[in-house]
Amino acid sequence: MSMIPISQRLHPLSVAPMMDRTDRHFRYFMRQITRRTLLYTEMVTAQAIFYGDRNKLLGFDPAEKPLALQIGGDDPQRLAMGARIAEEMGYDEVNLNVGCPSNRVQSGNFGACLMGQPDLVADCVAAMASAVQIPVTVKHRIGIDECDRYEDMLNFVTTVTAAGCQRFTVHARKAWLQGLSPKDNRNIPPLRYDDVYRLKQEHPHLWIEINGGIKTLDQALTHLQQVDAVMIGRAAYDTPYIFAMADPDIYAVDAVPTRHQVVHAMLPYIARWTEQGTKLHSITRHMLQLFHGQPGSRMWKRHLTENSCQPGAGIDVVKAALAHVSEAMSKNTYTTLPLSM
């Protein structure tokens, strides 16, 4: 299978949309680690966009781009409206959620249950695509319940492709709509990467991104030999600094920021938001794992956790937490120096 070089592909790496994770503060933080990786919002329902505070739901800092809005729903016209608003606000793409298996999402007839209604998904995609110039993409599973053969997934993709979608993000696990929690649905059904590879091999004209169980940049690079792009989810939150090498290793550009540089780059942003009344914890909760596996990581997390919720907490708390890290690193360097001869 002939594929263009990774560094020349459109968005070969992305951070998955995650509820209560990928808000604007997390995205700004991630942008200090990687400049090129595609970022996603949390899923926002079309109904919420229609009735809610759009700036609160959809607002973002230009520094967060490239940025995609993930939208949920099953009403073609309302989804088209949401796509138009996303385009007007400057999003780079809009993605339809056909992968979330939670009961709350199912009750609204969207998410993974829509895999059983490919014609409806096609209608939704067609309405969205006709309303905007930015890409309309779909994130889905390899199957649901007993409808999980490769042929079932292919029928879904073929139907939606005919409606104008050319880009699919495939979570390489099936979803059980009953009996498993969303967390269990991310872990228990076995990964079937070969089905996603086969989809790309048999339909090279489609842009196929793989998702599910990918925890390192090395694993991502391996998948990129078979598909167009890789989406990383929980590992992006639990070990965010793995993305520091994404720009040079995947995009072949830019220097690698140190963890300390990432923190210092966040300080003006933190000052601006806390001065406007935002709780420090709303920002620093996303930064807790920055020093994962490094000396001082425990003190970093402890200091931020214990002090970020205090009234008036601001950048001084972050600076003090960073000082704990620096002290631990200097001690670790000292204790590991070779003995003088």
URFEN-V122759 format. One record per pair of residues at least 12 apart in sequence whose C-alpha atoms are under 10 Angstrom apart, sorted by the first residue. I is the first residue (numbers start at 1). J is the second residue. Records with the same first field share a line. If there is no record, write none. Layout:
I = J + J
//
This chain:
1 = 200 + 201 + 202 + 204 + 225 + 226 + 227
2 = 201 + 204 + 225 + 226
3 = 204 + 224 + 225 + 226 + 227 + 228
4 = 228
5 = 224 + 225 + 228 + 250 + 251
6 = 221 + 224 + 225 + 228 + 229 + 249 + 250 + 251 + 252
7 = 247 + 248 + 249 + 250 + 251 + 252 + 253
8 = 250 + 251 + 252
9 = 207 + 228 + 229 + 250 + 251
10 = 38 + 207 + 228 + 229
11 = 36 + 37 + 38 + 39 + 66 + 209 + 228 + 229 + 230 + 231 + 250 + 251
12 = 36 + 37 + 38 + 208 + 209 + 220 + 221 + 224 + 227 + 228 + 229 + 230 + 231 + 250 + 251
13 = 36 + 37 + 38 + 39 + 209 + 210 + 217 + 220 + 221 + 224 + 228 + 229 + 230 + 231 + 232 + 243 + 246 + 247 + 250 + 251
14 = 36 + 37 + 38 + 39 + 40 + 66 + 67 + 68 + 209 + 211 + 229 + 230 + 231 + 232 + 233 + 236 + 243
15 = 27 + 30 + 37 + 38 + 39 + 40 + 41 + 67 + 211 + 230 + 231 + 232 + 233 + 234 + 235 + 236 + 237 + 240 + 243
16 = 38 + 39 + 40 + 41 + 42 + 70 + 139 + 169 + 211 + 212 + 230 + 231 + 232 + 233 + 234 + 235 + 236 + 237
17 = 39 + 40 + 41 + 42 + 43 + 68 + 69 + 70 + 95 + 97 + 139 + 231 + 232 + 233 + 234
18 = 40 + 41 + 42 + 43 + 70 + 233 + 234 + 237
19 = 41 + 42 + 43 + 44
20 = 41 + 42 + 43
21 = 41 + 42 + 233 + 234 + 236 + 237 + 285 + 286
22 = 39 + 40 + 41 + 42 + 43 + 233 + 236 + 237 + 286
23 = 40 + 41 + 42 + 43 + 57 + 58 + 59 + 60 + 282 + 283 + 286
24 = 40 + 41 + 42 + 56 + 57 + 58 + 59 + 60 + 61 + 64 + 283
25 = 60 + 61 + 64 + 266 + 269 + 270 + 273 + 282 + 283 + 284 + 285 + 286 + 287
26 = 39 + 41 + 64 + 237 + 282 + 283 + 284 + 285 + 286 + 287
27 = 39 + 40 + 41 + 60 + 61 + 63 + 64 + 65 + 67 + 286
28 = 60 + 61 + 62 + 63 + 64 + 65 + 266 + 269 + 283
29 = 64 + 240 + 262 + 263 + 265 + 266 + 269 + 283 + 284 + 286 + 287 + 290
30 = 64 + 236 + 237 + 240 + 241 + 243 + 244 + 262 + 286 + 287 + 290
31 = 63 + 64 + 65 + 66 + 243 + 244 + 262 + 265 + 266
32 = 63 + 64 + 244 + 257 + 258 + 259 + 261 + 262 + 263 + 264 + 265 + 266
33 = 240 + 241 + 242 + 243 + 244 + 245 + 246 + 247 + 256 + 257 + 258 + 259 + 261 + 262 + 263 + 265 + 290
34 = 240 + 241 + 242 + 243 + 244 + 245 + 246 + 247 + 248 + 254 + 255 + 256 + 257 + 262
35 = 63 + 64 + 65 + 66 + 243 + 244 + 246 + 247 + 251 + 253 + 254
36 = 64 + 65 + 66 + 246 + 247 + 248 + 250 + 251 + 253 + 254
37 = 64 + 65 + 66 + 67 + 231 + 243 + 246 + 247 + 250 + 251
38 = 64 + 65 + 66 + 67 + 68 + 92 + 231
39 = 64 + 65 + 66 + 67 + 68 + 69 + 92 + 231
40 = 64 + 65 + 66 + 67 + 68 + 69 + 70 + 91 + 93 + 94 + 95
41 = 57 + 58 + 59 + 60 + 67 + 68 + 69 + 70 + 71 + 94 + 95
42 = 57 + 58 + 68 + 69 + 70 + 71
43 = 57 + 69 + 70 + 71 + 72 + 95 + 96 + 97 + 100 + 111
44 = 57 + 58 + 69 + 70 + 71 + 72 + 73 + 82 + 96 + 97
45 = 57 + 70 + 71 + 72 + 73 + 74 + 78 + 79 + 82 + 96 + 97 + 105 + 108 + 110
46 = 70 + 71 + 72 + 73 + 74 + 75 + 76 + 77 + 78 + 79 + 80 + 81 + 82 + 83
47 = 71 + 72 + 73 + 74 + 75 + 78 + 79 + 81 + 82
48 = 71 + 72 + 73 + 82
49 = 71 + 78 + 79 + 81 + 82 + 83 + 85 + 86
50 = 78 + 79 + 81 + 82 + 85
54 = 85 + 86 + 89
55 = 89
58 = 85 + 86 + 89 + 91
59 = 86 + 89 + 90 + 91
60 = 89 + 90 + 91
62 = 90 + 91
64 = 91
65 = 90 + 91 + 92
66 = 90 + 91 + 92 + 93
67 = 90 + 91 + 92 + 93 + 94
68 = 86 + 87 + 90 + 91 + 92 + 93 + 94 + 95 + 134 + 135 + 136 + 137
69 = 82 + 83 + 86 + 87 + 91 + 92 + 93 + 94 + 95 + 96 + 136
70 = 83 + 86 + 93 + 94 + 95 + 96 + 97 + 136 + 137 + 138 + 139
71 = 83 + 86 + 94 + 95 + 96 + 97 + 98 + 110 + 111 + 138
72 = 95 + 96 + 97 + 98 + 99 + 100 + 105 + 108 + 109 + 110 + 111
73 = 96 + 97 + 98 + 105 + 108 + 109 + 110 + 111 + 114 + 121 + 124
74 = 96 + 97 + 98 + 108 + 109 + 110 + 111 + 114 + 120 + 121 + 123 + 124 + 125
75 = 109 + 110 + 120 + 121 + 123 + 124 + 127
76 = 120 + 121 + 122 + 123 + 124 + 125 + 126 + 127 + 128
77 = 123 + 124 + 126 + 127 + 128 + 131
78 = 124 + 127 + 128
79 = 94 + 96 + 124 + 125 + 127 + 128 + 131
80 = 124 + 125 + 126 + 127 + 128 + 129 + 130 + 131 + 132
81 = 127 + 128 + 131 + 132
82 = 94 + 128 + 131
83 = 95 + 96 + 127 + 128 + 129 + 130 + 131 + 132 + 133 + 134 + 135 + 136
84 = 128 + 129 + 130 + 131 + 132 + 133 + 134
85 = 131 + 132
86 = 132 + 134
87 = 131 + 132 + 133 + 134 + 135
88 = 132
90 = 134
91 = 134 + 135
92 = 133 + 134 + 135 + 136
93 = 132 + 133 + 134 + 135 + 136 + 137
94 = 128 + 129 + 132 + 134 + 135 + 136 + 137 + 138
95 = 125 + 128 + 135 + 136 + 137 + 138 + 139 + 167 + 168 + 169
96 = 110 + 111 + 121 + 124 + 125 + 128 + 136 + 137 + 138 + 139 + 140 + 168
97 = 110 + 111 + 112 + 114 + 121 + 137 + 138 + 139 + 140 + 141 + 169
98 = 110 + 111 + 112 + 113 + 114 + 115 + 116 + 118 + 121 + 138 + 139 + 140 + 141 + 169 + 170
99 = 111 + 112 + 113 + 114 + 115 + 138 + 139 + 140 + 141 + 142 + 143 + 144 + 169 + 170 + 171 + 173 + 174 + 175
100 = 112 + 113 + 114 + 139 + 140 + 141 + 175 + 177 + 182 + 185 + 186
101 = 113 + 114 + 141 + 144 + 174 + 175 + 176 + 177 + 178 + 180 + 181 + 182 + 183 + 185 + 186
102 = 175 + 176 + 177 + 178 + 180 + 181 + 182 + 183 + 185
103 = 177 + 178 + 180 + 181 + 182
106 = 177
111 = 139 + 140 + 141
112 = 139 + 140 + 141 + 142 + 143 + 144 + 174 + 175 + 176 + 177
113 = 140 + 141 + 143 + 144 + 145 + 175 + 176 + 177
114 = 140 + 144 + 156
115 = 140 + 141 + 142 + 143 + 144 + 147 + 148 + 152 + 153 + 155 + 156 + 157
116 = 143 + 144 + 145 + 147 + 152 + 153 + 156
117 = 156
118 = 153 + 155 + 156 + 157 + 158 + 159 + 160
119 = 156 + 159 + 160 + 163
120 = 159 + 160
121 = 138 + 156 + 157 + 159 + 160 + 163
122 = 156 + 157 + 158 + 159 + 160 + 161 + 162 + 163 + 164 + 165
123 = 159 + 160 + 163 + 164
124 = 160 + 163
125 = 137 + 138 + 160 + 161 + 162 + 163 + 164 + 165
126 = 160 + 161 + 162 + 163 + 164 + 165
127 = 163 + 164
128 = 163 + 164 + 165
129 = 163 + 164 + 165
130 = 163 + 164
135 = 164 + 165 + 166 + 167
136 = 164 + 165 + 166 + 167 + 168
137 = 160 + 164 + 165 + 166 + 167 + 168 + 169 + 207
138 = 157 + 160 + 161 + 165 + 166 + 167 + 168 + 169 + 170
139 = 167 + 168 + 169 + 170 + 171 + 209 + 210 + 211
140 = 153 + 156 + 157 + 168 + 169 + 170 + 171 + 172 + 173 + 174 + 175 + 211
141 = 153 + 169 + 170 + 171 + 172 + 173 + 174 + 175 + 196 + 211 + 212
142 = 154 + 156 + 157 + 170 + 171 + 172 + 173 + 174 + 175 + 191 + 192 + 193 + 195 + 196
143 = 156 + 170 + 171 + 172 + 173 + 174 + 175 + 176
144 = 173 + 174 + 175 + 176 + 177
145 = 174 + 175 + 176 + 177 + 178
146 = 174 + 175 + 176
147 = 174 + 175 + 176
148 = 173 + 174 + 175
149 = 174 + 195
150 = 192 + 194 + 195 + 196 + 198 + 199
151 = 195 + 199
153 = 170 + 174 + 195 + 196 + 199
154 = 195 + 198 + 199 + 202 + 203
157 = 199 + 206
158 = 203
161 = 206
165 = 206 + 207
166 = 205 + 206 + 207 + 208
167 = 205 + 206 + 207 + 208 + 209 + 228
168 = 206 + 207 + 208 + 209 + 210 + 229
169 = 196 + 207 + 208 + 209 + 210 + 211 + 228 + 229 + 230 + 231
170 = 193 + 195 + 196 + 199 + 208 + 209 + 210 + 211 + 212 + 230 + 231
171 = 186 + 191 + 192 + 193 + 196 + 209 + 210 + 211 + 212 + 213 + 231
172 = 186 + 189 + 190 + 191 + 192 + 193 + 194 + 195 + 196 + 197 + 210 + 211 + 212 + 213
173 = 185 + 186 + 187 + 188 + 189 + 190 + 191 + 192 + 193 + 195 + 196 + 211 + 212 + 213
174 = 186 + 188 + 189 + 190 + 191 + 192
175 = 188 + 189
176 = 188 + 189
186 = 212 + 213 + 234
187 = 212 + 213
190 = 212 + 213
191 = 211 + 212 + 213
192 = 212
193 = 210 + 211 + 212 + 213 + 223 + 226
194 = 226
196 = 208 + 209 + 210 + 211 + 226 + 227
197 = 209 + 210 + 223 + 225 + 226 + 227 + 228
198 = 226 + 227
199 = 227
200 = 226 + 227 + 228
201 = 226 + 227
204 = 227 + 228
206 = 227 + 228
207 = 227 + 228 + 229
208 = 226 + 227 + 228 + 229 + 230
209 = 223 + 224 + 226 + 227 + 228 + 229 + 230 + 231
210 = 223 + 224 + 226 + 227 + 228 + 229 + 230 + 231 + 232
211 = 223 + 229 + 230 + 231 + 232 + 233
212 = 230 + 231 + 232 + 233 + 234
213 = 231 + 232 + 233 + 234 + 235
214 = 230 + 231 + 232 + 233 + 234 + 235 + 236
215 = 231 + 232 + 233 + 234 + 235 + 236 + 238 + 239 + 242
216 = 232 + 235 + 236 + 239 + 242 + 243
217 = 230 + 232 + 242 + 243 + 244 + 245 + 246 + 249 + 250
218 = 242 + 249
220 = 232 + 246 + 250
221 = 246 + 249 + 250
224 = 250
236 = 289
237 = 286 + 287 + 288 + 289 + 290
238 = 286 + 287 + 288 + 289 + 290 + 292
239 = 287 + 288 + 289 + 290 + 291 + 292 + 293
240 = 286 + 287 + 288 + 289 + 290 + 291 + 292
241 = 257 + 258 + 259 + 262 + 289 + 290 + 291 + 292
242 = 290 + 292
243 = 256
244 = 256 + 257 + 258 + 259 + 262
245 = 257
259 = 290 + 291 + 322
260 = 290 + 291 + 322 + 325 + 326
262 = 287 + 290
263 = 287 + 290 + 318 + 319 + 322
264 = 315 + 318 + 319 + 322
266 = 283 + 284 + 287 + 315 + 318
267 = 314 + 315 + 316 + 318 + 319
268 = 315
269 = 283 + 315
270 = 282 + 283 + 284 + 314 + 315 + 318
271 = 313 + 314 + 315 + 316
272 = 314 + 315
273 = 314
274 = 312 + 313 + 314 + 315
275 = 312 + 313 + 314
277 = 312
278 = 312 + 313 + 314
279 = 308 + 309 + 310 + 311 + 312 + 313 + 314
280 = 304 + 307 + 308 + 309 + 310 + 311 + 312 + 313 + 314 + 315 + 317 + 318
281 = 304 + 305 + 306 + 307 + 308 + 309 + 310 + 313 + 314
282 = 308 + 309
283 = 308
284 = 301 + 304 + 305 + 308 + 309 + 314 + 317 + 318
285 = 301 + 304 + 305 + 308
287 = 300 + 301 + 304 + 318
288 = 300 + 301 + 302 + 303 + 304 + 305
289 = 301
291 = 322 + 325
294 = 325 + 328 + 329 + 332
295 = 324 + 325 + 326 + 327 + 328 + 329 + 330 + 331 + 332 + 333
296 = 321 + 322 + 323 + 324 + 325 + 326 + 327 + 328 + 329 + 330 + 331 + 332
297 = 321 + 322 + 324 + 325 + 328 + 329
298 = 324 + 325 + 328
299 = 321 + 322 + 323 + 324 + 325 + 328
300 = 318 + 319 + 320 + 321 + 322 + 323 + 324 + 325 + 326 + 328
301 = 321 + 322 + 325
302 = 321
303 = 317 + 318 + 320 + 321 + 322 + 324
304 = 317 + 318 + 319 + 320 + 321 + 322
305 = 321
307 = 321
//
